[in-house]
Amino acid sequence: KAGVTQTPRYLIKTRGQQVTLSCSPISGHRSVSWYQQTPGQGLQFLFEYFSETQRNKGNFPGRFSGRQFSNSRSEMNVSTLELGDSALYLCASSLSGTAQETQYFGPGTRLLVL
Amino acid sequence: GQNIDQPTEMTATEGAIVQINCTYQTSGFNGLFWYQQHAGEAPTFLSYNVLDGLEEKGRFSSFLSRSKGYSYLLLKELQMKDSASYLCAVRVSGGSYIPTFGRGTSLIVHP
């Protein structure tokens, strides 16, 4: 079974631009979560999607948004990029995102904002 | 809110045993995960504890004490490839099943 895939793997943008990242979960997984990882803050939860609906949301500003498609693929968008948005963005999938389930992570998209 | 503490960095010698501790203070508890993350790679699942006690899986074992809000990951017969960051994550009960991650412990294994 193929793992979680994320595209692109690396991205360089400038302040004020916007960016869209993509995540394809493991086949059959319907829950997709997004995380931001930085050296200073560690892994921080952005949001989770299940059946095309945002089910949970972390404490990030409205510049961070996402969506999920009917095939469970998910995208996240960051508008008006700031230098502090430079980070590794990870997505993780699980069957339905309920208790006892393990999340499986993709390789991440490394975003650099100049 | 949730508070999860792990040491920032640890060093150990190849072939030795190392214990990485994780303490947590959360509103409710519904399981604790350990993940391994090599530099530049995705976190990979190591273990999941929801009941007190020790779970052994090859060279890796994970222990949980819910009353003490404490867990540890024990790595035996250390190998150079075990050099990585180890993330402790706690899932709380009563709502979202999204785990909260600690900042990770960077383990350096030297010859």
Chai-1 contact restraints between the chains, C-beta under 6 A:
chainA,res_idxA,chainB,res_idxB,connection_type,confidence,min_distance_angstrom,max_distance_angstrom,comment,restraint_id
A,G42,B,F101,contact,1.0,0.0,6.0,A-B,restraint_1
A,G42,B,R103,contact,1.0,0.0,6.0,A-B,restraint_2
A,G42,B,G104,contact,1.0,0.0,6.0,A-B,restraint_3
A,L43,B,F101,contact,1.0,0.0,6.0,A-B,restraint_4
A,F45,B,I98,contact,1.0,0.0,6.0,A-B,restraint_5
A,E48,B,I98,contact,1.0,0.0,6.0,A-B,restraint_6
A,N56,B,S96,contact,1.0,0.0,6.0,A-B,restraint_7
A,N56,B,I98,contact,1.0,0.0,6.0,A-B,restraint_8
A,G97,B,Y97,contact,1.0,0.0,6.0,A-B,restraint_9
A,T98,B,Y97,contact,1.0,0.0,6.0,A-B,restraint_10
A,A99,B,N30,contact,1.0,0.0,6.0,A-B,restraint_11
A,A99,B,Y97,contact,1.0,0.0,6.0,A-B,restraint_12
A,T102,B,F45,contact,1.0,0.0,6.0,A-B,restraint_13
A,F105,B,A42,contact,1.0,0.0,6.0,A-B,restraint_14
A,F105,B,P43,contact,1.0,0.0,6.0,A-B,restraint_15
A,G106,B,A42,contact,1.0,0.0,6.0,A-B,restraint_16
A,P107,B,A42,contact,1.0,0.0,6.0,A-B,restraint_17
A,G108,B,A42,contact,1.0,0.0,6.0,A-B,restraint_18
